Amino acid sequence: MAPLNPQQHCHHLHNIPISQTLLYCLTLSSFFVLSLYVFVPSSVRRLPRDHVLHIKWRAGVILGVMITAVGVYPWLFCQHTMDDADAF
């Protein structure tokens, strides 16, 4: 999905099924936890959790998860419309 430009707006969908929102929350939380084990190298995971390198890796991975979550949200929960000026 292309990023939203200033002429596009996110109009939130109404009547989103609760199952879809719960599935999104479950998927996001699972991705958050699993990413700490999948994307952090095992050599870094063996370090103590208060080690600087461990903290940097975990912070970087979580930043990636947050960016992914923000990017997926409009694709799932927004109805994209164009302004009248874009119709020409």
C-alpha positions as CSV (number, residue, x, y, z in Angstrom):
1,M,0.0,0.0,0.0
2,A,1.3,3.4,-0.9
3,P,1.7,5.9,2.0
4,L,-1.0,8.5,2.4
5,N,-0.1,11.8,0.8
6,P,-1.6,15.2,1.9
7,Q,-4.5,14.8,-0.5
8,Q,-5.6,11.5,1.0
9,H,-7.3,11.1,4.3
10,C,-8.0,8.2,6.5
11,H,-11.7,7.9,7.0
12,H,-12.2,5.3,9.7
13,L,-14.5,2.4,8.7
14,H,-17.6,2.0,10.7
15,N,-19.0,-1.3,12.0
16,I,-15.7,-3.2,12.0
17,P,-16.4,-6.7,13.2
18,I,-15.1,-7.3,16.7
19,S,-13.4,-10.5,15.5
20,Q,-11.3,-8.4,13.1
21,T,-10.2,-6.0,15.8
22,L,-9.4,-8.8,18.3
23,L,-7.5,-10.6,15.6
24,Y,-5.5,-7.5,14.9
25,C,-4.7,-7.0,18.6
26,L,-3.7,-10.7,19.0
27,T,-1.6,-10.6,15.9
28,L,0.1,-7.4,16.9
29,S,0.9,-8.6,20.4
30,S,2.2,-11.9,19.2
31,F,4.4,-10.2,16.6
32,F,5.7,-7.9,19.3
33,V,6.7,-10.8,21.6
34,L,8.0,-13.2,18.8
35,S,10.0,-10.5,17.2
36,L,12.2,-10.2,20.3
37,Y,13.1,-13.9,19.9
38,V,13.2,-14.1,16.1
39,F,15.0,-10.9,15.0
40,V,17.4,-10.5,17.9
41,P,20.5,-12.7,17.2
42,S,21.0,-15.5,19.7
43,S,24.5,-14.1,20.5
44,V,22.8,-11.0,21.7
45,R,20.0,-12.8,23.5
46,R,22.6,-14.7,25.6
47,L,23.8,-11.4,27.0
48,P,22.3,-10.1,30.3
49,R,19.2,-8.1,29.7
50,D,20.8,-4.9,31.1
51,H,23.7,-5.1,28.6
52,V,23.8,-2.1,26.3
53,L,24.0,-4.2,23.1
54,H,20.9,-6.2,24.2
55,I,18.9,-3.1,25.0
56,K,19.8,-1.5,21.6
57,W,18.8,-4.6,19.7
58,R,15.5,-5.0,21.5
59,A,14.7,-1.3,21.1
60,G,15.5,-1.5,17.3
61,V,13.3,-4.5,16.9
62,I,10.4,-3.0,18.8
63,L,10.8,0.2,16.7
64,G,10.4,-1.9,13.6
65,V,7.3,-3.6,15.0
66,M,5.8,-0.2,15.8
67,I,6.5,1.1,12.3
68,T,4.9,-2.0,10.8
69,A,1.8,-1.7,13.0
70,V,1.3,2.0,12.1
71,G,1.7,1.1,8.4
72,V,-0.8,-1.8,8.5
73,Y,-3.5,0.1,10.5
74,P,-4.7,2.3,7.6
75,W,-4.7,-0.6,5.2
76,L,-7.1,-2.5,7.6
77,F,-9.2,0.2,9.2
78,C,-9.4,3.2,6.8
79,Q,-11.5,3.8,3.8
80,H,-9.4,5.8,1.4
81,T,-11.2,8.6,-0.5
82,M,-9.8,11.3,-2.7
83,D,-10.7,15.0,-2.2
84,D,-12.8,16.7,-4.8
85,A,-9.7,18.5,-6.2
86,D,-8.1,15.2,-7.0
87,A,-11.1,14.1,-9.2
88,F,-10.0,16.4,-12.0
